[in-house]
Amino acid sequence: LGLAILETRLGVVIVITVLVWLLCSRVASADVSLEWAATEALVVVLALAIFVGVVQIVQEDSRSYVLLLEKPRAGVAIRNGCFMDVKLLVFDSSDVVRLVPQGGLLGGVLVRRGATHFVGGRSPYFVRVYSPWERELGYFEVPAGEYIFQATVPPLVLSPAERPQFTNRAEEPVAVCMCDEGCWTDSLWLPLAPVFARLRWPARRVSPGGSVEMLSPCTLRVYGCGVMGTFAQHAAARVFKGESAEFAGTFRWTHTGTSIRRSCSSLLHCVR
């Protein structure tokens, strides 16, 4: 899942190329029937529907995270202003296809919470940012400067406290897992890491307005409750020693434009 978006783009290009080749060969041989045309149309529709579905699963709304310029400087540096670790895939401006990032196909840079990563001195760069479960949080063209990457509206808020605790400010109950720092379930290179963390660590149910004592430092994961929400991670954070956490709940951005326009724009963005 680490390169789900990139692999999907490559798969779509291959599928479209094969279909065009088959169509041209059939037309050239004058061997085109109504049944064959209907079958090809059905295959194309199903392929595009699966592609759009995968994109919606592994790609975050572009309005959820921002990359802000803090100050000018030579080269490009990015500071992680989120409460969780993130992974960067960096592409040079000379890489037109942008399928293989710096460091190879399985490459990537882990940026800890609050840390700054110097990308390089040959700007601009194209940077993809990933979170746990390999969701793509954003895709940016980055000129020279020092930047901060942060959430528009963070679902978790951390603050210093003498007695660390987790407080649920949302209107629905949640399940909380507190994973030991450095556990194998914290790896951003592990597919479905939140699912393994939910199975590995015990969860505590927290009602709306309720609080539980929190052991820090830890990796805090917030899940939904009920049968459908057991493995649905709402938020995650790397909690330092002496910090409390408040969960404000998740929200969804309002849709813009028609569903057809959104699907087409997502397709064009991913295959260009």
N, C-alpha and C positions, 0 to 999 in steps of 0.2 A: 504493500500500500504506500510505501514511501515515495514512489514516483508514479502514483496512480494517475494524476492529471497528465503527466508527460507521456506515459505509456498509452493512455487512452487517445491522446492526440495522434500518436504514431499509428495506433490501431485503426483509427478512423481514416487516416490518409491511405493506409494499405487497402482497407475495405473499399473505399471509393475508387481507388485505382483499379482494383480487380474488377469491380462492377462495370466501370467504364470500358475496360478492355473486353470483357465478355459481351457487352452491348455492341461495341464496334465490330467485333468478330462475327456476331450473329447477323448484324445488318449487312456486313460485307458479303456474307454467304447467302443472303436472302432467305434465311431460315428463322424467321421471327413469327411466332404464333401468339394469339391472344392469351392463351394459358401461360406461356412463358413470360410475357410482359407483365401479367398480373402477379405471377410468382416473384419476379424481380422487384416490382413495386412494393410487395408485402415485405420482402427481405430488407429493403432500404428503410421502410417505415419502422420496422422492429429494431433495426440496428441503431437508428437515430434515437428512438425512444429509450433503448438501453443506455446509450451514451449520455443522454440528458439526465437520466436517473442517476448514473454513476457520478456525474459532475455535481449534482445537487447533494449527494451524500458526502463527497470528499472535499467540497469547496465551500468555504465560509462566504457569507455575504460580504461584498467588498466594502460596505459601509461600517462593518463591525470593528475594523482596525485601521489605524492611520500611521503613516511614516512622516514625522514632522522634522523640519530643518531646525536645529538648535543654534548652530553658528557655522560660518564659512571656514573652510580649511582646505589644505591640499590633500587630495585623495578622498576616499570615502570611508567613514566609520559609522557603525550602527550600534546604538545602545538599546539593550532590551529593557523597556520600561514596563513590561507585563509582570504579573505576579507568578508566572510560570516560565520554565525554560522553553526555548524555541529553537528550531533548526532552520538554517539558511541554506538555500541552493543558489549559487552565484554563477551568472553567465556573463561572459565578456560581450561587449557591444559588437565585436566582429563575428560572434556566433549567431548566424542568421536563423538556424533551425532551433536552437535552444532546447535540445533534447538531453545533452550530456553536460552536467555542471562541472565547475572546477573540482578537481579531485576524482573524476571518473563517474561512471554511471551510478555507483553506490556511494558517491561522495556526499558531502554536506558538512556544515559547521554547527556544532552545538554551542549556543549562547545562553549562559546561565542567567538567571534573574538578576538584573542590575548590572550585568557585565557589558563591556563594549568590545566589539569586534572590528578590527581594521580590515576592510574588504580589499583595498588595494589603491594604487595611485594612478591607474589608467581608466579613469571614469569616461563615459558613464558605464554603469553596470546594470544588469537586469537581475533582480533578486526576488526569489520566491520564499515565503516564510511559512513554516509548518509548525503545528502544535501536536501534543499527544493525540494518538489515533490517526496521525498523519493527515489531519485536515489542513488544507491550504488556507492560510489566514489572509494572504495578500500577495499581489504581484506588482512590483514597482520598477520603474526606470529611475535610477538613482544617479544624479550628477554629483560633482565634488561637493563635499560638506560633511558636517557631523550631524547625524540624525538620531531621533529616538522613535522606537516602535512601541506603540501602546494601544490598548483597547479603547474604543470610543466610549463605551459604557461598561466598565468591568463588572461582572456578576459577583465577584468576590472582592472584598475590601479588607486589607490587612492593616493592623495598627499595633503599636507597642502596648504591652499590658503586663502587670505584675503577676496575674493569674490568667494565663492564656486559656481562652475558651472559644468554642464555635457557637455562633448565634444564627438562627434561621429567621431572617426578616421577610421571607417570602410568604405567600398565602397558602402554600401547599407543603405537606411534610416531605422531607428528603432523607436519604440515607447517606451517611458520612463514613468514609474509609480514611484512616490515618496510617499511611505507609511509612515504614522506616526509611530514612534518608539513605540513598545509595542502593536501594533494593533493585533487583533485576527488572521489576515491573515499571521502573522509572525511565527505562531506556526509550529514547525517541526513535530508535531504529527497530523497536519491537512492534510488529503489526498487532493491532488490537490490544495494545498495552492496558487501556482502562478495563477491558473485559477480564484480562488475567489478574489485574489488581483487585477487581471486585470478587473474584474467586479465591484469591490468595489471602486477603485480609478481611477480618471481621468488620461488619458495618453496624453503625448505630443509627437508629431512627430518631430524627429530631422533628418535633411538631412545630407548626408556625408559632413564632415568638419564643420558642424554647432554646435552651443552651445546654451544651455539654462541655466538660473539661477537655482540653486539648493538650496532647503531648507534642512539644516542639523541641528541636526541629523535626519536620516530617514533610511528606508530600500529601497534601490534603486533596481528596477527591469527593465531589458531591454528585450523587446519583438520584434518580427519581425513585419513587416507591410504587409498589404494585407489580403485577405480572409483566406489563408492557414496558415499564420504566426501570426494571431492575438493573439492566446493563447500560442504560442511557445516561452518559456522563454529562452533567450540566455545567460543571466548572472544575478547574484544577488549579492548584497553587503550590509553590514551594515555600513553606513557612519556615522562617528563621526562628531561632531561640528567642523567647520572650515576646512573641507576637500572637495576637488574637485575630480571628477571622469572622467576618459577617457576610452572609450570603443574602444578596438582595433579590435573587431570582433571575430568571432568563426572560428574554423578550424576543419577538420577531419583528423584523423590519417590514413596513408596509410595502406591498408590491407596486412596482411602477411599470406602466404599459401593460399590454395584453400578454397572455401566456405564450402565444405564438412568437411575439416579438422578443420576449425574454429568452425563449428556447433558441431562436435563431441567433441572437446576439451572443449567447453562451457558446454556441457551436462555432461561430465565426471567430470568437476570441481564442478558443482552444485550438483551432486548426490553423490559424494564421501563422 
